[in-house]
């Protein structure tokens, strides 16, 4: 999964837990501890009694860069960003062998003894590392995670990426390079659909904030009582759509920052991670954000007297501080960014 222009990380500056769910489930008699208990989650809804909603749209990168098919695929990308905020990317150019090797290496990491993984534990007053973050409602996600900033390189924490097993580290370096190249292409195409100036997109995202998160979701005999990752956007109504991704496709989520940049034309998608009753699940999320010294707001080329800004314009650092101060629930921070009753109309256009 790639989260484009995300407010990442979708974690809160709160207490962290060194309790491993992977270790908890080794007890065959385990019941769901109260700290993980979430009985109020909404199940996926059905259409016509027994049919799920349609699969999320598929975008073909080869067609996007093809002279003959680019116009059609760009129009498809535009409508998908407006109506869905998520799509499957196929023919993306990232080798299947690299992705399979990465999956294997991450599985090997989670298979390490707990004392080895604890070398990377989340430190007090931090959110990077291995462990689980206690949400502001006191609840824990049913899963173990390793989260790291990967770019700019000088912001990598010394006890995390540099200390990973060499095989995982080398594979990740290849993966990061592929994701950077791919992200640049996708953001460029999204900019085209918005008719924004190329320079504006480059100034915002070139050498921007990037991070990665590995998720390990163990099975749970009562999956309806737990949540792998609480609902958040990175809106829709209350209907949850199960996502089934094509083999070798990458799931691309539009984050809140792209919704802001598009001045509400495109939507970030609210998403969550549910749990399987019988199988474990591992996922990899790569987050792409703006430069730390950039400004976040509607693209200036989109704003005019007939289309005034819907969101505030603030610095990236201030934006992240606001994000971290809010509960991970739906689109809380996006609502905070909205301009109300003429507020913010003094911003230069």
C-alpha positions in Angstrom: 0.0 0.0 0.0 1.2 3.5 -0.8 -0.4 6.5 1.0 0.0 9.5 -1.2 0.4 12.9 0.5 -0.5 11.4 3.8 -0.5 13.0 7.3 1.5 10.0 8.4 2.0 8.4 10.7 -1.6 7.4 11.6 -0.5 6.9 15.2 -0.9 9.2 18.2 1.7 10.8 20.4 0.5 8.8 23.4 1.7 6.0 25.6 3.1 2.9 23.9 2.8 -0.8 24.8 5.5 -3.3 24.8 2.9 -6.1 24.8 3.2 -8.2 21.7 -0.1 -9.5 20.3 2.0 -12.1 18.5 3.2 -13.3 21.9 -0.3 -13.1 23.4 -1.9 -15.6 21.0 0.7 -18.2 21.8 -1.6 -19.0 24.8 -4.3 -21.3 23.3 -6.7 -20.3 26.0 -6.4 -16.5 25.4 -9.5 -14.4 25.5 -9.5 -10.8 24.1 -8.0 -8.6 26.8 -10.1 -5.5 27.7 -7.4 -3.2 26.3 -8.1 -4.6 22.8 -11.9 -4.9 23.2 -13.8 -2.9 20.5 -17.3 -4.2 20.3 -18.7 -1.1 18.7 -17.1 -1.4 15.3 -19.3 -1.5 12.2 -19.1 -4.6 10.0 -18.8 -4.4 6.2 -22.3 -3.8 4.8 -23.9 -5.8 2.0 -25.7 -4.9 -1.2 -28.9 -6.8 -2.1 -28.5 -9.0 1.0 -25.4 -11.0 -0.1 -23.3 -9.0 -2.6 -20.4 -6.7 -1.6 -19.7 -3.4 -3.3 -17.8 -3.4 -6.5 -14.0 -3.7 -6.4 -12.0 -0.5 -6.2 -10.9 0.9 -9.6 -7.7 -0.2 -11.3 -5.3 2.2 -12.9 -2.7 1.1 -15.4 0.6 3.0 -15.2 1.7 1.8 -18.6 -1.4 3.3 -20.1 -0.8 6.5 -18.2 2.6 7.0 -19.9 1.4 5.7 -23.3 0.8 8.4 -26.0 -2.1 6.4 -27.4 -3.9 5.6 -24.1 -2.8 8.4 -21.7 -5.9 10.6 -22.3 -8.3 7.8 -21.4 -6.4 6.6 -18.4 -5.9 10.1 -17.1 -9.6 10.7 -17.3 -10.1 7.4 -15.4 -7.6 8.5 -12.8 -9.3 11.8 -12.3 -12.8 10.3 -11.8 -11.3 7.7 -9.4 -9.6 10.4 -7.3 -12.9 12.3 -7.1 -15.2 9.4 -6.4 -13.0 6.8 -4.5 -9.7 8.2 -3.2 -8.2 4.8 -3.6 -7.2 2.7 -6.5 -5.2 -0.4 -7.5 -2.1 0.3 -9.6 -1.1 -2.3 -12.1 1.9 -2.5 -14.5 3.7 -0.2 -12.0 7.2 -1.4 -12.9 8.1 -2.6 -9.4 9.5 -6.1 -9.8 7.4 -8.9 -8.3 10.7 -10.6 -7.1 11.5 -7.5 -5.0 8.1 -7.4 -3.5 8.2 -11.1 -2.7 11.6 -10.8 -1.1 10.4 -7.8 1.0 7.4 -9.8 2.2 9.7 -12.7 3.2 12.2 -10.4 5.0 9.4 -8.7 7.0 7.9 -12.1 7.9 11.4 -13.0 9.1 11.6 -9.9 11.2 8.3 -10.7 13.0 9.5 -14.2 13.5 12.5 -13.0 15.5 12.5 -13.7 19.2 10.7 -11.0 21.2 14.0 -9.8 22.8 15.5 -9.2 19.4 12.5 -7.1 18.2 12.5 -5.2 21.5 15.8 -3.6 20.4 13.7 -1.5 18.1 10.9 -0.7 20.6 9.1 2.7 20.7 10.9 5.0 23.1 9.1 7.3 25.5 7.8 10.5 23.8 8.3 9.0 20.4 6.2 7.2 17.8 8.8 5.4 15.7 9.9 1.8 16.4 8.4 -1.5 17.2 5.3 -2.0 19.4 1.7 -0.8 19.7 0.5 2.7 20.5 -2.2 3.2 23.1 -5.0 5.2 21.5 -6.4 8.2 23.3 -9.4 6.1 24.3 -7.0 3.7 26.1 -7.5 0.9 23.5 -4.8 -1.0 21.6 -4.8 -2.2 18.0 -4.8 -6.0 17.5 -1.4 -6.0 15.8 2.3 -5.4 16.1 3.9 -2.7 14.1 7.3 -1.3 13.1 7.2 2.3 11.9 10.2 4.3 10.7 10.9 7.6 8.9 12.9 6.9 5.8 13.3 10.3 4.1 15.0 12.7 4.5 17.8 10.3 5.3 19.2 12.5 8.1 15.9 12.0 10.0 16.3 8.3 10.2 16.6 7.2 13.8 19.9 5.6 14.6 18.5 2.6 16.5 16.1 1.6 13.8 16.9 1.4 10.1 20.7 1.3 10.5 20.4 -1.6 13.0 18.0 -3.8 11.1 19.2 -7.2 9.9 21.4 -6.5 6.8 19.3 -8.6 4.4 16.1 -6.6 5.4 18.0 -3.3 5.3 19.4 -4.0 1.8 16.0 -5.1 0.5 14.4 -2.0 2.0 16.9 0.3 0.3 15.9 -1.1 -3.1 12.2 -0.9 -2.1 12.5 2.8 -1.0 14.2 3.7 -4.3 11.4 2.1 -6.3 8.7 3.7 -4.2 10.3 7.2 -4.6 10.4 6.8 -8.3 6.9 5.5 -8.5 5.5 8.2 -6.1 7.1 10.9 -8.3 5.3 9.5 -11.4 1.9 9.1 -9.6 2.0 12.6 -8.1 2.9 14.0 -11.5 -0.1 12.3 -13.1 -2.4 13.5 -10.3 -1.1 17.0 -10.9 -1.9 16.7 -14.6 -5.5 15.7 -13.8 -5.8 18.8 -11.6 -4.1 21.0 -14.2 -1.7 22.3 -11.6 1.7 23.7 -12.4 4.4 21.0 -12.4 6.7 23.4 -10.4 4.0 23.6 -7.6 3.9 19.8 -7.2 7.7 19.5 -7.3 8.2 22.3 -4.7 5.8 20.5 -2.3 7.0 16.9 -2.6 10.5 16.8 -3.9 12.7 15.1 -1.3 9.7 15.2 1.0 8.8 13.3 4.2 8.6 9.5 3.6 8.1 6.7 6.0 7.3 3.0 6.1 5.2 0.8 8.4 5.2 -3.0 8.7 2.0 -4.4 10.2 1.6 -7.9 11.7 -2.1 -8.8 12.4 -2.4 -12.1 14.2 -5.7 -14.1 13.9 -8.3 -13.7 16.5 -11.1 -16.1 17.3 -13.5 -13.1 17.9 -12.4 -10.7 15.0 -15.6 -8.7 15.5 -14.3 -7.6 18.9 -10.9 -6.2 17.8 -9.5 -3.9 15.2 -6.1 -4.1 13.5 -6.0 -0.4 12.8 -8.7 2.1 13.9 -10.6 3.9 11.2 -8.9 7.0 9.9 -8.2 9.0 6.7 -4.8 9.5 5.6 -15.4 11.3 3.8 -17.3 8.7 3.1 -20.6 7.6 4.8 -20.6 4.7 7.3 -20.5 1.9 4.7 -17.3 -0.1 4.9 -16.2 -1.8 1.7 -14.0 -5.0 1.9 -10.9 -4.4 -0.3 -9.6 -7.3 -2.5 -6.4 -6.4 -4.3 -5.3 -8.0 -7.6 -2.2 -10.1 -7.5 0.9 -7.9 -7.8 -1.2 -4.7 -7.8 -0.4 -1.9 -5.3 -3.1 -0.2 -3.4 -2.8 3.6 -3.6 -4.6 5.8 -1.0 -5.0 9.5 -1.4 -4.2 11.2 1.9 -5.7 14.2 3.5 -3.0 16.5 2.1 -4.0 15.7 -1.5 -7.6 16.4 -0.6 -6.5 19.8 0.7 -4.2 20.5 -2.2 -7.1 19.7 -4.7 -9.3 22.1 -2.6 -11.7 19.3 -1.9 -12.0 18.1 -5.5 -10.3 14.8 -4.6 -11.1 12.9 -1.5 -8.9 11.0 1.0 -10.3 7.7 1.8 -11.2 6.6 5.4 -9.8 3.2 6.0 -9.2 0.6 8.7 -7.6 -2.8 9.2 -9.9 -5.7 10.2 -8.8 -9.1 11.6 -9.2 -12.6 10.3 -10.4 -15.4 12.6 -8.0 -18.0 11.3 -5.1 -16.4 9.4 -2.3 -14.0 10.2 -1.8 -11.1 7.9 1.2 -8.9 7.1 1.0 -5.6 5.3 3.5 -2.9 4.2 2.5 0.8 4.0 4.7 3.4 2.4 3.8 7.0 3.2 4.6 10.0 1.0 4.3 13.6 2.3 5.5 17.1 1.6 8.8 18.7 2.6 9.0 19.7 6.2 9.5 23.4 5.3 6.7 23.5 2.8 3.2 25.0 3.1 0.1 22.9 3.0 -2.9 24.3 1.4 -5.0 24.4 -1.8 -2.9 24.6 -5.0 -2.6 28.3 -5.8 -3.2 27.5 -9.5 -6.7 26.1 -8.5 -7.8 29.2 -6.5 -9.7 32.1 -8.0 -12.7 34.3 -7.0 -15.1 31.6 -8.3 -13.2 28.8 -6.5 -12.0 30.2 -3.1 -9.9 28.1 -0.8 -11.8 25.6 1.4 -8.8 24.9 3.7 -6.3 26.8 5.7 -2.8 27.3 4.5 -0.3 26.3 7.2 3.3 25.0 7.4 4.0 21.3 7.3 5.4 21.3 10.8 2.3 23.0 12.2 0.1 20.6 10.3 1.8 17.6 11.8 1.6 19.0 15.3 -2.1 19.5 14.8 -2.5 16.0 13.5 -0.6 14.3 16.4 -2.7 16.3 18.9 -5.9 14.8 17.7 -7.6 11.4 18.2 -7.2 8.9 15.4 -10.8 8.9 14.3 -12.2 9.4 10.8 -11.2 12.8 9.3 -10.8 14.8 12.5 -7.8 16.8 11.4 -9.2 17.4 7.9 -12.2 19.0 9.6 -9.9 21.2 11.6 -8.2 22.4 8.4 -11.5 23.6 6.8 -12.1 27.4 6.5 -15.4 28.4 8.2 -17.3 31.7 8.1 -14.8 33.5 6.0 -11.9 32.4 8.2 -8.6 32.4 6.3 -9.9 34.5 3.4 -7.0 36.9 4.0 -4.5 34.4 2.6 -2.9 35.5 -0.6 -3.9 33.8 -3.8 
